Amino acid sequence: MLLAQIDFKTLQQPGVVYTGSKVGDLISTILPFIFTGAGLALLIFLIFGGFQLLTSAGDPKAIEAAKGRITGALVGFIIIFLSYWIVQLLGRILGIEIIKTIFK
């Protein structure tokens, strides 16, 4: 099928329906999944870092690696948390109503 023959306004893939013609619609659809994935990644990294710390057996290099993993997970969480609130704040300041409904 040639690219010119594809109707992008009604393009559908299994599990994904793209009916909008705006990039913002696509981002609004994907954004909650990104935040959910980031939360799950945080949980996995914290568990893995804690397990690595418990099984370090006093090895200073292993302890530092575990602390680095836990610190990185927490810094990532703070970045995700702040980005959510900055988007919400900018939506209210600029009067963008769609931002209020993205995470509901």
C-alpha positions in Angstrom: 0.0 0.0 0.0 1.4 3.4 -0.9 1.7 6.1 1.6 -0.7 8.3 -0.4 -3.4 5.7 -0.1 -3.5 5.6 3.7 -6.2 7.5 5.4 -4.4 8.7 8.6 -7.6 10.1 10.2 -9.1 6.6 10.6 -5.9 4.6 11.0 -6.4 1.8 13.6 -3.9 -0.6 15.1 -4.8 -3.4 17.6 -5.3 -1.6 20.9 -4.7 1.9 19.4 -7.3 4.1 17.7 -6.0 7.2 16.1 -9.0 9.3 15.0 -7.6 12.8 15.6 -5.6 14.9 13.2 -3.7 16.7 15.9 -0.5 15.7 17.6 -1.9 17.0 20.9 -4.7 14.4 20.7 -2.2 11.6 20.4 -0.1 13.0 23.3 -3.2 13.4 25.5 -4.0 9.7 24.8 -0.5 8.4 25.6 0.4 10.6 28.5 -1.5 8.7 31.3 0.2 5.5 30.1 3.6 7.1 30.3 3.0 8.2 33.9 1.8 4.8 34.8 4.8 3.2 33.3 7.1 5.6 35.1 5.5 4.7 38.4 5.9 1.0 37.7 9.5 1.5 36.7 10.1 3.5 40.0 8.7 0.5 42.0 10.8 -2.0 40.2 14.0 0.1 40.5 13.4 0.7 44.2 12.8 -3.0 44.9 15.8 -4.0 42.8 18.0 -1.4 44.5 16.8 -2.5 48.0 17.5 -6.2 47.1 20.9 -5.3 45.8 21.6 -3.4 49.0 20.5 -6.3 51.2 22.6 -8.8 49.3 25.8 -6.6 49.1 27.3 -8.5 52.0 29.3 -5.4 53.1 31.0 -4.9 49.8 31.5 -1.1 49.5 31.3 -1.1 45.7 28.0 -3.1 45.8 26.6 -0.8 48.5 27.4 2.3 46.4 25.9 0.8 43.3 22.7 0.0 45.2 22.5 3.5 46.7 23.1 4.9 43.3 20.2 2.9 41.9 17.9 3.9 44.7 18.9 7.6 44.4 18.4 7.5 40.6 14.9 6.0 41.1 13.9 8.7 43.6 15.3 11.5 41.5 13.4 10.2 38.5 10.2 10.1 40.6 10.7 13.7 41.7 11.2 14.7 38.0 8.0 12.9 37.0 6.1 14.3 39.9 7.2 17.8 39.2 6.5 17.5 35.5 2.9 16.5 36.2 2.3 19.5 38.5 4.0 21.9 36.1 1.8 20.7 33.3 -1.3 21.1 35.5 -0.2 24.6 36.6 0.6 25.8 33.1 -2.8 24.4 32.0 -4.6 26.5 34.6 -2.5 29.6 33.9 -2.9 29.5 30.2 -6.5 28.3 30.3 -6.0 25.1 28.5 -9.1 23.0 29.4 -8.0 19.7 27.9 -5.1 19.4 30.4 -7.6 19.1 33.2 -9.2 16.1 31.7 -6.1 14.2 30.6 -5.5 12.5 33.9 -9.1 11.7 34.9 
